[in-house]
Amino acid sequence: MKVNVIGESISQEEIDAYIAYGEEKYSNRIIKEMTVKTDGDFVDLKFQFAPVPFNRIRRITGYLVGTLDRFNNGKRAEEHDRVKHSV
């Protein structure tokens, strides 16, 4: 993780505490970069997260699906014969 400190210098222990805070608060996300902005007694933390991969889900022939691999031959043919409209 990349850590940027803007303003007054802070100790490595304080940086480690901010990293631990961010990892606990955003435990379901991966922190890519953290910016610590200091102004006297005030500290502003800004986290940048790694992109989250996702599967595309489409509504095909009345079903919400990501891929067609679980469709039988009839449903695959139905999807193949669909009329696709342009916008």
C-alpha positions, 0 to 999 in steps of 0.5 A, spaced: 500 500 500 502 506 498 502 512 503 502 519 502 503 524 508 501 531 506 503 537 511 506 535 518 511 529 518 508 523 523 511 517 526 511 510 523 507 508 528 502 513 527 502 511 520 501 504 522 495 505 526 491 509 520 493 503 516 490 498 521 484 503 522 483 503 514 483 495 514 478 494 519 473 499 517 474 497 510 475 490 511 471 488 505 475 492 500 482 492 498 486 499 500 490 501 494 493 508 497 492 512 503 493 519 503 494 522 510 493 530 511 495 533 517 493 540 520 495 541 527 491 536 531 486 534 525 488 529 521 484 527 514 484 520 511 483 519 504 483 511 501 483 509 494 481 502 493 483 497 488 477 496 483 472 490 484 471 485 479 464 483 477 460 479 473 455 482 468 448 480 469 443 480 464 436 479 463 435 473 457 429 470 456 426 472 463 432 469 467 437 473 470 444 470 468 451 471 467 453 466 462 449 461 458 453 455 460 447 452 464 442 453 459 439 447 455 439 447 447 432 450 447 434 456 451 440 457 447 436 457 441 431 462 444 437 467 446 440 466 439 434 467 435 432 474 439 431 480 436 436 485 438 434 492 438 439 498 437 438 505 441 
